[in-house]
Amino acid sequence: MIGFEEAVARIVALALPLGSERVPIELAAGRTLAAPLMARSSMPAQNVSAMDGYAVRDADMQPVPFNLPVCGESFAGSNPSIVLTPGTACRIFTGAPVPEGADRVIVQENIERDANKARVVRPYGPGRNIRMAGSDFRKGDVLLQAGHRLDWRSMTTAAAADRRDLEVFRAARLVILATGDELAAPGHAHERAGAIPESVSFGIQSLAEGGGAQVLRSLRLPDDRDILRPAASSALADADLVVVIGGASVGEKDYSREMFSEKLDYVFPKVAIKPGKPVWLAQIGRRLILGLPGNPTSALVTARLFLAPLLAGLSGRNPMDTLAFGSRCCLDALPQTGDRETFLRALRTEAGVTLAISQDSSSQTTLAHSNVLIRREPGAPALVPGEDVTVLDF
């Protein structure tokens, strides 16, 4: 059994990108760039108007009020070859090319239109209301670096680069195997005596997909070797990472490790943490297998601590970015910890963090209302309310 820091270090060393591929930009959301993204052209490509109004030459400006004949119109997307004749104005709209020779755009609120004449009736101020060519970025500029994950904001930036396909790291393929005779599909547990709703896989799948994985399937399996072994073999054939839930202790029907016919090469067989000591990570060739405890809280805590950084590394991101611990004031008293590093579920508020009502490893009620983990070192002393604690987003 190893400590938490050593387990994380082994994951960081192991969780390397799975390679890259080119995908259409429509399929790139949530993926991580494998190469710098360079702009195909400047933005804007030419001077464009920042407002609806009239393009004019500074040389033609007079004391207000004064008139200028309107020589034409410029719309967004129109041909940028218009030349402004001296002594005239051009009707122009936001995003439209500024005619050659124009120095500014007077917003329409300062102008009254009379047939083909624009009468400037109010002071127009010093602003030129023109977005200069290349003022956002220039052709060849790197807009996003390799390793950047394409979220809803940067997808807009990526599209602005005018690239149809993007080079991204391959998403990790994941299979989830939830094991246990007692498990039933939600909505059916009440139909069988002794059954409980299988709940953990739904949280794990959501976490995995949020971490950039492609979940190929999630199976609910009984503690039957003849069923588990083919499922395990099929999972290894298809997935980069197999997540096994349950069957990780020493019961007579705990087959989570035994169901893999090949010998497991352990990264770690268990970790000295609470909750979640039975968590394990192993390899078979290039495939990874993460074993999570069956208790819901233990499973979700260990998934947050180990699956999140594992998926980040496999997807081309920095695994340690998922383990950004901070410090917050704890509003509750904390007991002394035992000989294992302890992670307590808590709720973050504006005033600080408060402990979840239950810290039981099987508790599910408090999971939905816990958004941070409080990290406590082995043998840490008791704390009184108001002291700072180390926390991690949960």
C-alpha positions as CSV (number, residue, x, y, z in Angstrom):
1,M,0.0,0.0,0.0
2,I,1.3,3.4,-1.0
3,G,0.4,7.0,0.0
4,F,-1.7,9.4,-1.9
5,E,1.2,11.5,-3.2
6,E,3.1,8.5,-4.5
7,A,-0.1,7.2,-6.2
8,V,-0.6,10.5,-8.0
9,A,3.1,10.6,-9.0
10,R,2.7,7.1,-10.6
11,I,-0.4,8.3,-12.5
12,V,1.4,11.4,-13.8
13,A,4.2,9.2,-15.1
14,L,1.8,6.8,-16.7
15,A,-0.9,9.0,-18.1
16,L,0.6,10.0,-21.4
17,P,-1.3,11.1,-24.5
18,L,-2.7,8.4,-26.7
19,G,-1.7,10.0,-30.0
20,S,-3.4,12.6,-32.1
21,E,-5.9,12.9,-35.0
22,R,-7.5,15.5,-37.2
23,V,-11.2,16.0,-36.6
24,P,-13.7,18.4,-38.2
25,I,-14.1,21.5,-36.0
26,E,-17.7,20.5,-35.4
27,L,-16.4,17.5,-33.4
28,A,-13.6,19.3,-31.6
29,A,-15.5,20.6,-28.6
30,G,-14.0,19.3,-25.4
31,R,-10.9,17.9,-27.1
32,T,-7.3,19.1,-26.5
33,L,-5.2,20.6,-29.2
34,A,-2.2,18.5,-30.2
35,A,-0.6,21.3,-32.2
36,P,-0.6,25.2,-32.1
37,L,-3.6,26.7,-33.9
38,M,-2.5,29.4,-36.3
39,A,-4.7,31.9,-38.0
40,R,-5.2,31.4,-41.7
41,S,-5.7,35.1,-42.3
42,S,-5.9,38.4,-40.4
43,M,-9.0,39.4,-38.4
44,P,-10.4,41.6,-39.5
45,A,-9.0,41.1,-43.0
46,Q,-9.5,44.8,-43.8
47,N,-10.7,47.9,-41.9
48,V,-14.3,47.5,-40.9
49,S,-16.9,49.6,-39.3
50,A,-17.6,49.1,-35.6
51,M,-20.9,50.9,-35.8
52,D,-23.9,51.6,-38.0
53,G,-23.4,55.1,-39.5
54,Y,-21.6,56.9,-42.3
55,A,-18.0,56.6,-43.4
56,V,-16.3,60.0,-43.9
57,R,-13.0,61.7,-44.5
58,D,-11.5,63.9,-41.8
59,A,-10.6,66.4,-44.5
60,D,-14.3,66.9,-45.2
61,M,-15.3,67.7,-41.6
62,Q,-16.9,71.1,-40.9
63,P,-18.5,72.8,-37.9
64,V,-21.7,71.1,-37.0
65,P,-24.2,71.1,-38.7
66,F,-23.1,70.4,-42.2
67,N,-24.2,68.2,-45.2
68,L,-22.4,65.5,-47.2
69,P,-23.8,63.8,-50.2
70,V,-24.2,60.0,-49.8
71,C,-22.2,58.2,-52.6
72,G,-23.0,54.6,-51.8
73,E,-23.5,51.9,-49.2
74,S,-21.2,49.3,-47.6
75,F,-22.6,46.1,-46.0
76,A,-21.0,43.3,-44.0
77,G,-19.7,40.8,-46.5
78,S,-19.7,43.2,-49.4
79,N,-16.8,43.9,-51.8
80,P,-14.1,45.9,-49.9
81,S,-13.1,47.8,-53.1
82,I,-15.2,51.0,-52.6
83,V,-13.3,54.2,-52.8
84,L,-14.7,57.2,-51.0
85,T,-14.9,60.3,-53.2
86,P,-13.7,63.5,-51.5
87,G,-16.5,65.6,-50.1
88,T,-18.9,62.6,-49.8
89,A,-20.1,60.1,-47.2
90,C,-20.8,56.4,-47.5
91,R,-23.7,54.7,-45.6
92,I,-22.1,51.8,-43.7
93,F,-23.1,49.1,-41.3
94,T,-21.4,47.2,-38.5
95,G,-18.8,44.8,-39.8
96,A,-18.8,46.3,-43.3
97,P,-15.6,47.2,-45.1
98,V,-14.5,50.8,-44.7
99,P,-14.2,52.6,-48.1
100,E,-10.7,53.4,-49.1
101,G,-9.9,57.0,-48.1
102,A,-12.4,57.1,-45.1
103,D,-10.9,58.1,-41.7
104,R,-13.8,57.5,-39.4
105,V,-17.4,56.4,-39.1
106,I,-19.9,58.9,-37.6
107,V,-22.6,56.9,-35.8
108,Q,-26.1,57.2,-37.3
109,E,-27.5,58.8,-34.1
110,N,-25.5,62.0,-35.0
111,I,-26.8,62.2,-38.5
112,E,-30.1,63.0,-40.1
113,R,-30.7,61.6,-43.6
114,D,-32.4,63.7,-46.2
115,A,-32.8,61.8,-49.5
116,N,-29.2,61.5,-50.7
117,K,-27.7,63.8,-48.2
118,A,-26.3,63.0,-44.7
119,R,-26.6,66.0,-42.4
120,V,-24.3,65.9,-39.3
121,V,-26.4,67.5,-36.6
122,R,-24.6,66.6,-33.4
123,P,-20.9,66.5,-32.3
124,Y,-19.5,63.2,-33.3
125,G,-16.7,63.0,-30.7
126,P,-13.1,61.8,-31.1
127,G,-13.9,58.1,-31.7
128,R,-13.2,56.7,-35.1
129,N,-15.4,53.7,-34.8
130,I,-13.2,51.6,-37.1
131,R,-11.7,48.2,-36.4
132,M,-8.4,48.2,-38.1
133,A,-7.2,45.3,-40.2
134,G,-5.4,42.8,-38.0
135,S,-6.4,44.5,-34.8
136,D,-7.7,41.2,-33.4
137,F,-5.0,39.0,-34.8
138,R,-2.8,38.7,-37.9
139,K,-2.2,35.9,-40.4
140,G,0.1,33.3,-38.9
141,D,-0.5,34.3,-35.3
142,V,-0.8,31.4,-32.8
143,L,-4.3,31.8,-31.4
144,L,-4.3,28.7,-29.1
145,Q,-1.3,26.7,-27.9
146,A,-1.0,22.9,-28.0
147,G,-2.4,21.5,-24.8
148,H,-5.4,23.9,-24.7
149,R,-8.7,22.2,-24.1
150,L,-11.4,23.5,-26.4
151,D,-14.2,24.7,-24.2
152,W,-17.2,26.8,-25.3
153,R,-15.2,30.0,-25.3
154,S,-12.1,28.8,-27.1
155,M,-14.2,27.0,-29.7
156,T,-15.1,30.5,-31.0
157,T,-11.5,31.4,-31.2
158,A,-10.7,28.2,-33.0
159,A,-13.4,28.8,-35.6
160,A,-12.0,32.3,-36.1
161,A,-8.7,30.8,-37.3
162,D,-10.6,29.6,-40.4
163,R,-9.5,26.0,-40.2
164,R,-11.8,23.2,-41.2
165,D,-10.0,20.5,-39.3
166,L,-8.1,20.7,-36.0
167,E,-5.2,18.5,-34.7
168,V,-6.3,17.2,-31.4
169,F,-5.2,14.4,-29.0
170,R,-7.2,11.2,-29.2
171,A,-10.0,10.8,-26.6
172,A,-9.5,7.9,-24.2
173,R,-11.9,5.0,-24.9
174,L,-13.5,3.9,-21.7
175,V,-15.5,0.9,-20.6
176,I,-17.2,0.8,-17.2
177,L,-18.0,-2.5,-15.5
178,A,-20.1,-2.3,-12.4
179,T,-20.1,-5.6,-10.5
180,G,-22.3,-7.1,-7.8
181,D,-25.2,-9.6,-7.5
182,E,-27.1,-7.0,-5.5
183,L,-27.1,-4.4,-8.3
184,A,-30.2,-3.6,-10.3
185,A,-31.0,-0.9,-12.9
186,P,-32.6,2.2,-11.4
187,G,-36.3,1.8,-11.4
188,H,-36.1,-2.0,-10.9
189,A,-34.4,-2.6,-7.6
190,H,-37.7,-2.6,-5.8
191,E,-38.8,-5.6,-7.8
192,R,-36.3,-8.0,-6.3
193,A,-35.6,-8.6,-2.6
194,G,-32.1,-7.7,-1.6
195,A,-31.4,-5.6,-4.7
196,I,-30.2,-2.0,-4.6
197,P,-30.1,0.5,-7.5
198,E,-26.7,0.6,-9.2
199,S,-25.9,4.2,-8.9
200,V,-22.1,4.7,-9.1
201,S,-21.6,4.0,-12.8
202,F,-23.8,7.0,-13.7
203,G,-21.6,9.4,-11.7
204,I,-18.4,7.8,-13.1
205,Q,-19.6,8.1,-16.7
206,S,-20.5,11.7,-16.2
207,L,-17.1,12.4,-14.7
208,A,-15.3,10.5,-17.5
209,E,-17.2,12.3,-20.3
210,G,-16.6,15.6,-18.6
211,G,-12.9,14.7,-18.5
212,G,-12.8,14.1,-22.3
213,A,-13.2,10.4,-22.4
214,Q,-15.3,8.5,-24.9
215,V,-17.4,6.0,-22.9
216,L,-18.0,3.0,-25.2
217,R,-20.4,1.2,-22.8
218,S,-21.3,0.9,-19.2
219,L,-22.3,-2.6,-18.0
220,R,-24.0,-3.9,-14.9
221,L,-22.7,-7.4,-14.1
222,P,-23.4,-10.1,-11.5
223,D,-20.6,-11.8,-9.5
224,D,-20.3,-14.7,-11.9
225,R,-16.9,-15.6,-13.3
226,D,-18.5,-17.0,-16.5
227,I,-20.0,-13.6,-17.2
228,L,-17.3,-11.4,-15.8
229,R,-14.4,-12.9,-17.7
230,P,-15.8,-12.4,-21.3
231,A,-16.9,-8.9,-20.3
232,A,-13.4,-8.1,-19.1
233,S,-11.8,-9.6,-22.2
234,S,-14.1,-7.6,-24.5
235,A,-13.4,-4.4,-22.5
236,L,-9.7,-4.8,-22.9
237,A,-10.0,-5.4,-26.6
238,D,-12.0,-2.2,-27.1
239,A,-10.9,0.3,-24.5
240,D,-7.8,2.2,-23.4
241,L,-9.0,2.3,-19.9
242,V,-11.4,-0.1,-18.1
243,V,-13.1,1.1,-14.9
244,V,-14.2,-1.7,-12.6
245,I,-16.6,-0.7,-9.8
246,G,-16.9,-3.0,-6.7
247,G,-15.5,-6.4,-5.8
248,A,-12.3,-4.9,-4.6
249,S,-12.1,-6.3,-1.1
250,V,-11.6,-9.9,0.2
251,G,-15.1,-11.4,-0.1
252,E,-15.7,-14.8,-1.6
253,K,-17.3,-13.3,-4.7
254,D,-14.9,-10.4,-5.2
255,Y,-13.7,-11.0,-8.7
256,S,-12.8,-7.6,-9.9
257,R,-9.1,-8.5,-10.3
258,E,-9.6,-12.2,-11.0
259,M,-11.8,-11.7,-14.0
260,F,-8.9,-10.5,-16.0
261,S,-7.4,-13.7,-17.4
262,E,-4.0,-12.1,-17.9
263,K,-1.7,-11.2,-15.0
264,L,-2.2,-7.7,-13.7
265,D,0.9,-5.4,-13.6
266,Y,0.0,-3.2,-10.7
267,V,0.7,0.5,-10.7
268,F,-0.6,0.3,-7.1
269,P,-2.7,-2.4,-5.4
270,K,-4.3,0.0,-2.8
271,V,-3.7,3.5,-1.4
272,A,-3.5,4.6,2.2
273,I,-6.5,7.0,2.0
274,K,-9.9,7.3,3.7
275,P,-12.3,6.7,2.1
276,G,-11.2,4.5,-0.7
277,K,-8.3,2.3,0.5
278,P,-9.2,-0.6,-1.9
279,V,-8.7,1.6,-5.0
280,W,-6.2,0.0,-7.4
281,L,-4.6,0.7,-10.8
282,A,-3.0,-1.9,-13.1
283,Q,-1.8,-2.5,-16.6
284,I,-2.2,-5.3,-19.1
285,G,0.0,-4.4,-22.0
286,R,-1.0,-0.9,-23.1
287,R,-4.4,-1.1,-21.4
288,L,-5.1,0.4,-18.0
289,I,-7.6,-0.9,-15.4
290,L,-8.8,1.3,-12.5
291,G,-10.6,-0.5,-9.8
292,L,-12.9,1.6,-7.7
293,P,-14.6,0.6,-4.4
294,G,-18.3,-0.3,-4.5
295,N,-19.4,2.1,-1.8
296,P,-20.7,5.2,-3.6
297,T,-18.9,7.9,-1.7
298,S,-15.6,5.9,-1.8
299,A,-16.0,5.3,-5.5
300,L,-16.7,9.0,-6.4
301,V,-13.9,10.3,-4.1
302,T,-11.3,8.0,-5.6
303,A,-12.6,8.7,-9.1
304,R,-12.1,12.4,-8.4
305,L,-8.6,11.9,-7.0
306,F,-7.3,9.3,-9.6
307,L,-9.6,9.0,-12.6
308,A,-9.7,12.7,-13.2
309,P,-5.9,13.2,-13.5
310,L,-5.6,9.9,-15.4
311,L,-8.0,11.0,-18.1
312,A,-6.4,14.4,-18.3
313,G,-3.0,12.9,-19.1
314,L,-4.4,10.5,-21.6
315,S,-6.2,13.3,-23.3
316,G,-3.1,15.5,-23.7
317,R,-3.6,17.8,-20.7
318,N,-1.6,18.3,-17.5
319,P,-2.8,15.7,-15.0
320,M,-1.9,18.0,-12.1
321,D,-4.3,20.7,-13.3
322,T,-7.1,18.5,-12.0
323,L,-5.6,18.4,-8.5
324,A,-5.3,22.1,-7.8
325,F,-5.7,22.2,-4.0
326,G,-6.5,25.5,-2.3
327,S,-7.2,26.8,1.2
328,R,-10.4,27.8,2.8
329,C,-11.7,28.5,6.2
330,C,-13.5,25.6,7.8
331,L,-16.6,26.6,9.8
332,D,-16.8,23.3,11.7
333,A,-14.5,21.5,14.2
334,L,-12.5,18.6,12.7
335,P,-11.4,15.5,14.6
336,Q,-7.9,14.2,14.7
337,T,-7.2,11.9,11.7
338,G,-5.9,8.4,11.9
339,D,-3.0,6.8,10.1
340,R,-4.5,7.3,6.6
341,E,-4.8,10.5,4.6
342,T,-8.4,11.5,4.8
343,F,-10.7,13.3,2.4
344,L,-13.9,14.8,3.9
345,R,-16.9,15.8,1.9
346,A,-17.9,19.4,2.5
347,L,-19.9,22.3,1.1
348,R,-18.2,25.5,0.0
349,T,-20.1,28.7,1.0
350,E,-19.2,32.4,0.9
351,A,-18.1,32.2,4.5
352,G,-16.1,29.0,4.2
353,V,-16.6,25.3,4.1
354,T,-18.9,23.2,6.2
355,L,-18.8,19.4,6.7
356,A,-21.3,17.2,5.0
357,I,-23.7,15.7,7.6
358,S,-22.5,12.1,6.9
359,Q,-19.0,11.0,6.1
360,D,-20.0,7.4,5.7
361,S,-18.4,5.7,2.7
362,S,-21.7,4.4,1.6
363,S,-23.7,7.6,2.0
364,Q,-25.3,9.0,-1.2
365,T,-27.5,11.7,0.1
366,T,-24.7,14.1,0.8
367,L,-22.9,13.6,-2.5
368,A,-25.2,16.0,-4.4
369,H,-24.7,18.6,-1.7
370,S,-20.9,18.3,-1.4
371,N,-18.7,20.4,-3.8
372,V,-15.3,20.3,-2.1
373,L,-13.1,17.7,-0.4
374,I,-11.2,18.6,2.7
375,R,-7.7,17.0,2.7
376,R,-6.3,16.0,6.0
377,E,-2.8,14.5,6.5
378,P,-2.3,11.3,8.4
379,G,-2.2,12.0,12.2
380,A,-3.4,15.6,11.7
381,P,-4.5,17.2,15.0
382,A,-8.1,18.2,15.8
383,L,-9.1,21.7,14.5
384,V,-11.4,24.2,16.0
385,P,-13.9,26.1,13.8
386,G,-12.4,29.0,11.9
387,E,-9.1,27.4,10.9
388,D,-7.9,27.1,7.3
389,V,-8.0,23.7,5.6
390,T,-6.7,22.3,2.3
391,V,-9.6,21.8,-0.2
392,L,-10.1,20.4,-3.7
393,D,-13.1,21.0,-5.9
394,F,-15.4,18.0,-5.9
